[in-house]
Amino acid sequence: MAIVKEERIGGQRLILGDCLEVMPLLDTFDAVVTDPPYNLGDWNNRGSNKKGPFDSDKTQIWDSSISQSHIDLIISKSAKQIIWGGNYLLDFLGRTKQMFVWNKGIRNMHFNDCEIAWCSQFKEASRVFDFSPSSAEKKQHPTQKPVELMTWCIGHLPDTAQTILDPFMGSGTTLVACQKLGRQGTGIELDPDYFDIACKRVDEATRQPDLFVEPVPKPTQEVLL
């Protein structure tokens, strides 16, 4: 069965399964915002991450899973895409005039000073997001992005892009951002541990609504005279 498990939390749909098997079952979306596996290598054995909470064998398998089939399906499912690590995936994605750059504000450490997202061309120039990740931020996935970054990404999509797909959901950051912005996200995750983490994070986001997002008005019953 392609969909092993499914949860609907807030306005978000979380699916446990292989995205290559699940995506053909889904309708199209307004946009894809995702962070597919790239360049992990021996991530668990480098620098300050040596004692991290991630299984080395799991990250090695996860790192080698991206393929042209994934990219073709992603593009077929949406008119617009924001794909982090796109500089590693140019053989699959091709050239583009638009990139997003996350400037971490930290230099010459063991990790990259910045990360780059490949964008389909939706009539914007390349943009830079300056944000230093907090050392106190609890990382539950080896390539977990800050919620602030994914919120910024989705904010660059047109207002009409209300349905968002993340086929590499990981710990659920894209769907947390969708929940905060009042957009409908669908995430697919292959690993059951990360799926459970994503469910918990999205559930927490529904309990702490963003103050800048107008809540959906509750229906009122009219009094008949």
N, C-alpha and C positions, 0 to 999 in steps of 0.2 A: 504494500500500500504506500502510495507516494506521500500522503499526509499521515504521519505517524500520530500526531497530536495537534490540537488546535485550541487556542484560548482567545477570547475576545475581552479586552480590558479597556474601559473608556471608549475612545473612538478608534482603537487599534486592534489589529488582527495579527496574532503571533502563531506561526506554523512551525512545527518540528518536522523536518524532513530534508531530503536532498533537493536543492533548488532546481537542478536539472530535471527532476521528475515532477516537482510541484509547479514550476512556472507555466508549463503548457496547460495546466488545469485552470489557470487564473485568467481573468479578463485583462484588458489593457489598462494602463495607468497614465496619469498625467505626467509623471516624472519618476525617474529612479535616482535615489540618493544613497550611495553605498560605499563601503570600504572593503573591497575584496582582498583576499590573501595575496600578499606580495612581500618579498624581501625579509621574511622572518629568519630564515636560515637557522643558525644556532642562537637565536634571540635569548633563550633562557640561560645561556652560558656566557653572556657578555656583560661587562660593566656592572653597574649597581643592580641589574636585573638578575644576577646570578642566583640569588636566593628568592626569586619571585615565586608566586604560588601557581605556576603554570607547568603542566606536564610536558616535558621536553619531547617525548615521542609524539604526543598529540599535536604540538605546534609544528613539528616537521611534516607530518601528514597534511595538516591544514595548509601549510605554506605551498605545497606542491599541487594543490587541487584546481587552481584556476586554469581555464582552457578557452580556446576560441568558441567552443560550444556555449560556455557561460556568457561570453560577450555577445554573441549573436542573439541569444535568447533575451538578454537584457534590452538590447536595442529594439528587438521586435515587440517588446512589451510596453514601450513608452516613446513619446516624441522627444523627450528631453532627458538628459542624463548628467549627473555629477558623480564622477567615479574617482575616489581617492586612490593615490598610488598610480595614477594614469601614466606617469613618466616611466614606470616599469612595464606598462602594458601597451606601449605604442605599436608593437607588432600585431596586436589584436585590434586595437582601436583606430589606428591611423592618425593622421595629423589633425590638429584643430587650431583655431586662432584664439581660443579662449581657455585660460587656465585659472584656477583659484590656488592661491598660495597661503598656507598657514605659517606665519612667522612666529616661532616659539619664543623669540626674544632671548634665547640662550645661545651662546657661541662656544664652539670647539669642545663640546662634550662628546661622549661616545655615541650619542644618537644624532640624527640629522638636525641642523639648525632650523629647517623648514620641511614641510611636506606639500605635495602638489596634487591637485585634482584635475583630471581631464573633464572638460565640459563640452557638451554638444552646443552648437552655436545658437544661443537664444538672444541675439542682438545686444550683447553686453561685452565690454572690454574685460581683459583679465583683471582680477582683483586680489588684494592682499588683506588677510585678516591677522592683526597683531594680537596675540594672546599667549601669555606665559602660563603653562599648566601648573597648577598648584601642587607643591610637594605633599600637601596633606590629602590630595584627591585619592580616593581609594580606587585602584585600578583592578578590575575584575576580568580583564581580557587583555592579551598581549598587545593588541593594537587599538585599544579603546580610545576613541576620540572624545574631547570635551563636549558636553551638551551645548555649550556656547558656540562652538565651531559649527556643529550640525544645524543649530538654530539659524546661524548666520547664512549657511548654505541655502537652506530652504527659503529664507527670506529673500534671496535673489531670484527665486522662481517667480513667474507671474502669479498674480492672485488667483487666476483660474486653475492653477495646478493644485488641486485639492486632494488628489489621491496619489500617495507616494509609495513606491515599492523599495524595499531593501532586501535583496536576495541573500546577502551575507550579514545577517542581523547581529551576530555576536552577542554582546551583552545588552543590546537594545537601545543604544544611544540615539539612533535616527528616529525610532518610534517615540522615545521620550521627548525629543524635540518636536515631533509632529503633535503629540498630545498637548504640549505647552502652547503651540501655535494654532490649535484648533483644526488641524488637518488630519485626514484619515490615512494612517500608515498600515502597510502590510509588511511583515518581516518574516523571513525564512531562515531557520538555523538548523544545521545538521547535528550539532552536538547537544545532547540532552542537558548537560550541566549548564552550558551557556544559555540554553533556552529557558531554564528555570530562573537564572539570574535576570534575564531580560524581562520575564513576566513580573518579577518582584520590582524591578526598577520602573516599569511602566505603571504598575499598580501604585507605587509611591507617587509618581507624577500625577496620577488622577486625584490623589488626595491632597496635593499641593498645587492647585491650578495657578497658572501664571497670572499675575495681577493685571497684565497688559492685554490679556486675551479676554474678550467679552464672552461670558458664558452663554450657552444656548438658552433662550428664554423658555420658561416652563409654560405649557399650555394652560390657559385659564378658562373656566366654565362661565359662559355668559348666562345672565339671569333673564329668563323669559318673562315679559310683562303681559 
